């Protein structure tokens, strides 16, 4: 589970924040604001959902991590490609907002579930290692995306 925590931290704390403007700004400033706020709101809501509906099954955490990874892959794909046809439609805005809510919600729920599981198994030591893995994943995700943005993998404007 610590490997899953590392991966989720790399995506949520390092990779996607670095490229969010490339993925969301083509849909306009209002869409960018809505996706950002939706992602921020989904985080505590998912944590509260875990409080009411705790997850004790590893396989379910793995499924949630896979859903988060799939949503992140779509966001990265949108950031790396010229996606003008989707940007001109309300369905594109709705898709991006939904992706952010799904990603943020499932990542937050999974991270809380993994931390709870680590605390139950190893107490304070388990939480300590969750923290170390989270920081390391965040660092590596940010470094990888920094290099990608410096190499101009993500276009700063629409392709014609």
N, C-alpha and C positions, 0 to 999 in steps of 0.2 A: 504493500500500500504506500510505502514511502516513495517508491518510484512513480506512482500515479500522482502523488502530491507534488513531486518535483516537476512532472510534466504539466500539471494544471497551473502551477505557479509560473512556469516559463511562459505559458500562453497568456494567462490572465494578468500577470503583473509585469511581464517584460515585453512579450511580442506584440500583442494586440494594441496596447496603449501607444506603442511607437508608430503603428501604421494606421490608426483609426482615422486620422484626417484623410489619408489617401483613399480609404474605403468609403467614408461617409460624406465627405464634402461634395463629391460630384452630384449628390442629390439635393444640394442646397444647404444654406445656413440653418434653416428651420429644421430640416431633417437631421442635420448634424447635432443640433441641440437636443432634439427629441430622443435620438439614439443614445446620446451621452447620458441624459437624465434617466432614461429607461434602464440603462445598464447599472447606474448607480442605485436606483430604487430596487432593482431585482436582487441585488446583493443581500441587504438585510431581510427582505421578504423571504428569500430562500433559506436564510439562516433560521428565521422564525418557523418556517415550515418544518425544518429538521427538528426543532424543539417539540412541535406538536406531532409529527410523524417521523420518529427516529428510524434510521436505517442501520440495521445490524448485520446485513448480508454483504459480503465482499463482492459477490457477483453483480449485485445491484449497483454498487459503487463503480465497478468497472463499466457497466452499461452507461451510467451517467457520464463517466469520463469519456467514453466513446462518442456519446451525443455531443458533448462539449467540444471534442476534437473535430467532429464533423462540421459543427457550426463555425469553429475557428478557421477551418480549411476553406470554407466558402468565403468568409470575410477576407482572408489573405488572398484568395483568388480574385475577389472583386478589387482589392487594392492593387494587385499586380497586373491587371488587364484593363484594357479600355472598354468600359461597360456603358457606353452612351445609350444604347437602346433601353436599358433598365432605368437609367437616370431620368428619362423623359416621361416616365409613367408613375402614377401613384402606387401601382403595384410594386415597383422597385423600392419605393420608400417604405412601404409596409413590410416588404421582405427583409430589408435591412434592420428595421426596428425589431421585428420578430426574431431575427438571428441574434441580435444583441441581448434580447431578453432571455432567449433560450440559453445562449452561451453563459451569460452572467449568472443566471439562476442555477443551472446545473453545476457550474464550477463552484459556486458558493456552497451549495448543498453538499457536494462531494468533499470539499475541503473541511467543512464542519464535521461531516461523517467520519472522515479519516482521522481528524484530530480527536474526536470523541473515542474512536476505536483505539487509537494509540494511548490515550489517557487511561482507558479501562484496562488495557493490557500491561502497560508499564508505568503508569502514574506520571509523575513529573518528568521522568527521563524520556518517556514517549513523546510528551509535548515538546521537550527540548529538541529532540531529533526532528520532529515535525517542523519546528521553527528553523532549524539549520537547513533542512532540505528545501523549505519554502524560499529562504533567502538565496540559496545557491541556484535554484531554478529561476527565480526572478532575475538574478544577475546574468545568467547565461542567456535567457530569453532576450534580455535587453541588449546584450552584446551582439548576439546574432542579428537582431533586427537593425541595430545601429550600422553594422557592416553592410547589410542589404540596402538600407536607405542611402548610404554613401556610395554604393556601387550603382545607384539609379535603377534598381530593380523595379521600383514603383514609380509610375509616371506621375509628374506633378500636374498634368492637365489631361484633358480628354484627347484621345487620338481622333484624327479626322477621317 
